[in-house]
Amino acid sequence: MKRYHDGIATKAERYVVDQWYESFGGDPEAVPGLQTEAEKTALKSRLWQAVPKQRKPIRWYKQHAFRIAASLTLLLGAAVWLYLVRDPAGQSAAQLAKTNNRWHVITTGSRQLKQVQLPDSTQVWLNANSNLKVLPGYGVDARRISLSGEAFFEVTRDTVRPFVVEADGITVKVLGTSFNLRSYESLQEIKVAVSTGRVLVTNAAAQQLSELTVGQELAYRRADKTFLVGNVAVADSRSWREGRIVLDRASFDELVQGFYNRYGVRLTTADQDVASYRYNLTLQPTYRLEEAIALVCTTLHKNYRKEENGTIRIY
């Protein structure tokens, strides 16, 4: 533990400690042996007894910092890669809605997540590398926005003014519900997944594609304008907000987008097996880039190298 804290642990030692941290999960009350104050005190005592005695006195601020770090690790389970910010657009969007003269744009970069509150109290979580446009007059006569990227919406109910999201060829219309919308330009499909309530999905010609309910997902193919409706785990819509990359029969392009969002690094390949493979794996927020790419390559029985331009080539 001390070697890990001082940054001198070997890769194997770091792996063991990371796995131990991860085993605690996000709910400390559910961890065996940590359900009562007595058990927590006993564990803390055993940990400190195992730390070798220092010949030199440890400065008070180092001791204090270590204890804080250890406590936070036990409570939180793992370090979260995303940082959550309250975007000032929550206030300015209300003013822009009155001006009716320009769009208000909210963007995110790699390794970044934003939470935005719209003037009607609708909550929006914006994934990395995304672009959200709040149309002029939002909340006055209508509630219309435009999305490129990925976002999760918790829409405040309003039967008079429906909430409408436009995303490159499709439109999602709701009265009050929560859903996830993914529309990255790099991906062939636009996906809409419903967590609560129901949503209406139409195409560019205003033709109804489907009315989705809880646990349903619509995948719309840009190329041929066809779509499929299937079932999806509601919990999966929380994965990227928690820093996890969850791939379920995902394409290589989806893997590339996930890595770019999470690590800010592009993956590439000239291997047809890699490009055509369907990926089923979960990458935890504690995984470093090297660990994540090693897991992918182990699954594929392939190798990788970092190119001069910063991309990672799988071969």
C-alpha positions in Angstrom: 0.0 0.0 0.0 2.8 2.4 0.9 4.7 1.7 -2.4 1.5 2.3 -4.3 0.9 5.6 -2.5 4.5 6.7 -3.1 4.2 5.9 -6.8 7.0 3.3 -6.8 5.0 0.1 -7.0 5.6 -2.3 -9.9 3.0 -2.9 -12.5 2.1 -6.2 -10.9 1.8 -4.5 -7.4 -0.4 -1.7 -8.9 -2.6 -4.3 -10.6 -3.2 -6.2 -7.3 -4.1 -3.0 -5.4 -6.3 -1.7 -8.2 -8.2 -5.0 -8.3 -8.6 -4.9 -4.5 -9.9 -1.3 -4.7 -12.3 -2.3 -7.5 -13.7 -5.2 -5.5 -15.3 -2.8 -3.0 -17.7 -1.4 -5.7 -19.6 1.8 -5.4 -21.7 0.9 -2.3 -19.6 0.5 0.9 -22.6 -0.9 2.8 -22.6 -3.9 0.5 -18.9 -4.8 1.1 -18.5 -7.9 3.3 -16.6 -7.1 6.5 -17.4 -3.3 6.3 -21.1 -3.3 7.2 -20.6 -2.1 10.8 -18.4 0.6 12.5 -16.7 -2.1 14.5 -15.7 -4.0 11.3 -14.5 -0.8 9.7 -12.4 0.0 12.7 -10.9 -3.5 12.8 -10.0 -3.4 9.1 -8.4 0.0 9.5 -6.3 -1.3 12.5 -5.2 -4.4 10.5 -4.1 -2.2 7.6 -2.1 0.2 9.7 -0.4 -2.7 11.6 0.7 -4.1 8.3 2.5 -0.9 7.3 6.2 -1.0 8.2 7.4 1.4 10.9 9.2 4.4 9.4 12.7 5.2 10.7 12.1 8.9 9.8 9.0 10.7 11.2 6.3 11.2 8.6 5.2 14.8 8.3 1.7 15.4 9.5 0.4 16.6 6.1 1.6 13.3 4.5 -0.1 11.2 7.1 -3.2 13.2 6.8 -3.3 13.1 3.0 -2.7 9.3 3.0 -5.6 8.7 5.5 -7.9 10.9 3.4 -6.9 9.1 0.3 -7.4 5.7 1.9 -10.8 6.6 3.3 -12.0 8.0 0.0 -10.9 4.9 -1.8 -12.8 2.7 0.5 -15.9 4.8 0.2 -15.8 5.4 -3.6 -14.3 2.1 -4.6 -12.5 3.4 -7.7 -11.3 6.6 -9.2 -13.8 8.1 -11.7 -12.2 9.3 -15.0 -15.0 11.8 -15.8 -15.4 15.2 -14.1 -18.8 16.7 -13.7 -19.3 20.4 -14.2 -22.4 22.5 -13.9 -22.3 24.4 -17.2 -23.1 28.1 -16.9 -25.5 27.5 -19.9 -28.1 26.6 -17.3 -28.5 30.3 -16.6 -27.6 31.8 -20.0 -29.9 29.6 -21.9 -32.9 31.2 -20.2 -31.8 34.6 -21.4 -31.0 33.3 -24.9 -34.5 31.9 -25.1 -35.9 35.4 -24.9 -33.5 36.9 -27.5 -34.6 34.6 -30.4 -31.5 35.6 -32.4 -29.0 32.8 -32.1 -28.3 29.3 -30.9 -26.6 28.5 -27.7 -23.9 25.8 -28.2 -22.5 23.5 -25.4 -19.6 21.3 -26.3 -17.4 18.7 -24.6 -13.9 17.3 -25.5 -12.3 14.0 -24.9 -12.4 12.7 -21.3 -15.0 15.3 -20.4 -18.6 15.0 -19.2 -21.0 18.0 -18.6 -24.3 18.2 -16.8 -26.5 21.0 -18.0 -29.8 22.2 -16.7 -32.1 23.8 -19.3 -34.5 26.7 -18.5 -37.4 24.2 -18.0 -35.3 22.3 -15.4 -34.7 19.4 -17.9 -31.4 17.8 -17.0 -28.9 16.8 -19.7 -25.7 14.8 -19.3 -23.4 15.3 -22.3 -20.9 12.7 -23.2 -17.4 13.4 -24.4 -16.8 14.8 -27.9 -20.4 16.0 -28.2 -22.2 19.1 -29.3 -25.6 20.3 -28.0 -27.4 23.2 -29.6 -30.2 24.9 -27.8 -32.5 26.5 -30.5 -33.6 30.1 -30.2 -36.7 30.6 -28.2 -36.4 27.4 -26.2 -39.2 27.1 -23.7 -41.2 30.0 -25.1 -43.2 28.3 -27.8 -41.4 25.0 -28.0 -38.5 23.0 -26.5 -36.2 22.2 -29.4 -32.5 21.2 -29.3 -30.0 19.6 -31.7 -27.4 16.9 -30.8 -24.3 15.6 -32.3 -22.6 13.1 -30.1 -24.3 11.4 -27.1 -26.5 12.6 -24.2 -28.8 11.4 -21.5 -31.9 13.4 -20.9 -34.2 13.6 -17.9 -37.0 15.7 -19.4 -39.4 17.8 -17.3 -42.9 17.0 -18.2 -44.9 19.6 -20.2 -48.0 18.5 -22.1 -48.3 21.8 -23.9 -44.7 22.1 -25.1 -43.2 18.8 -26.2 -39.4 18.3 -25.9 -37.8 17.7 -29.3 -34.3 16.5 -30.1 -33.0 16.6 -33.7 -30.1 14.3 -34.6 -28.9 14.0 -38.2 -32.0 12.5 -39.9 -34.2 11.5 -37.0 -36.3 13.4 -34.4 -37.1 12.3 -30.9 -40.2 13.8 -29.3 -41.3 13.4 -25.7 -43.5 15.0 -23.1 -41.6 14.0 -20.0 -39.3 11.0 -19.7 -35.7 9.9 -19.6 -33.7 8.5 -22.5 -30.3 8.1 -24.0 -29.5 9.4 -27.6 -26.2 8.5 -29.4 -25.5 10.2 -32.7 -21.8 10.4 -33.4 -20.9 11.3 -37.0 -18.2 8.6 -37.0 -20.8 5.8 -36.3 -23.1 4.3 -38.9 -26.1 4.0 -36.5 -28.0 6.5 -34.4 -29.4 4.9 -31.2 -32.2 5.9 -28.9 -32.8 3.9 -25.7 -35.6 4.6 -23.2 -35.1 4.5 -19.4 -38.5 5.8 -18.3 -41.8 6.7 -20.0 -42.0 6.6 -23.8 -40.6 8.5 -26.8 -41.7 9.0 -30.4 -39.0 8.6 -33.1 -39.6 10.1 -36.6 -37.4 10.4 -39.7 -36.5 13.5 -41.8 -39.8 13.2 -43.7 -41.7 13.4 -40.3 -42.8 9.7 -40.8 -43.1 7.8 -37.6 -40.5 5.1 -37.1 -41.5 3.8 -33.7 -42.9 4.6 -30.3 -40.5 3.3 -27.8 -41.2 2.3 -24.2 -39.0 1.4 -21.2 -36.2 -1.0 -22.0 -36.5 -0.6 -25.8 -33.8 0.7 -28.2 -34.1 1.9 -31.8 -31.0 1.7 -34.1 -31.3 3.8 -37.2 -28.8 3.2 -40.1 -27.8 6.4 -41.8 -26.7 4.7 -45.0 -30.0 3.1 -46.0 -32.4 4.8 -43.6 -33.6 1.5 -42.1 -34.0 0.8 -38.5 -34.4 -2.0 -35.9 -36.1 -2.0 -32.5 -34.8 -4.3 -29.8 -34.5 -4.6 -26.0 -31.6 -3.1 -24.0 -30.7 -3.1 -20.3 -31.8 0.2 -18.8 -28.6 0.2 -16.6 -26.4 0.4 -19.8 -27.5 4.0 -20.4 -25.7 4.9 -17.1 -22.4 3.2 -18.1 -20.7 6.1 -19.8 -21.8 8.5 -17.1 -20.1 6.3 -14.6 -16.9 6.1 -16.6 -17.4 2.6 -18.0 -17.2 1.5 -21.6 -19.8 -1.2 -22.2 -19.7 -2.8 -25.6 -22.5 -5.3 -26.6 -22.0 -6.8 -30.0 -20.3 -3.5 -30.9 -18.5 -2.6 -34.1 -14.9 -1.6 -34.4 -16.0 2.0 -35.0 -17.9 1.9 -31.7 -14.8 0.6 -29.9 -12.8 3.5 -31.5 -15.3 6.1 -30.4 -15.4 4.6 -26.8 -11.5 4.8 -26.6 -11.5 8.3 -28.0 -14.1 9.5 -25.5 -12.4 7.8 -22.5 -8.7 8.2 -23.3 -8.5 10.8 -26.0 -6.7 8.3 -28.3 -7.7 7.0 -31.7 -7.5 3.3 -32.5 -6.8 2.1 -36.1 -6.3 -1.1 -37.9 -5.7 -2.6 -41.4 -6.6 -6.1 -40.2 -10.0 -7.2 -41.5 -10.5 -9.6 -38.6 -10.2 -6.7 -36.2 -12.4 -4.4 -38.2 -15.2 -7.0 -38.6 -15.1 -8.4 -35.1 -18.1 -7.8 -32.8 -16.9 -6.7 -29.4 -18.5 -7.8 -26.1 -16.6 -6.4 -23.1 -16.7 -3.9 -20.3 -13.8 -1.5 -19.5 -13.9 -0.2 -15.9 -13.1 3.4 -15.1 -10.0 2.3 -13.1 -8.4 0.8 -16.3 -5.4 2.7 -17.6 -5.0 3.0 -21.4 -2.3 0.3 -21.5 -4.5 -2.1 -19.5 -7.6 -1.4 -21.7 -5.8 -1.9 -25.0 -4.0 -5.0 -23.7 -7.4 -6.5 -22.8 -8.8 -5.8 -26.2 -5.7 -7.3 -27.9 -5.8 -10.3 -25.6 -9.4 -10.9 -26.7 -8.4 -10.6 -30.4 -5.1 -12.5 -30.1 -3.5 -9.4 -31.7 -0.7 -6.9 -31.0 -0.6 -3.1 -30.9 1.8 -0.3 -31.3 1.7 3.5 -30.9 2.2 5.5 -34.1 4.1 8.7 -34.4 0.8 10.7 -34.8 -0.4 9.3 -31.4 -2.9 6.7 -32.8 -2.7 3.1 -31.6 -2.6 0.5 -34.4 -3.9 -3.0 -33.7 -2.3 -5.6 -36.0 
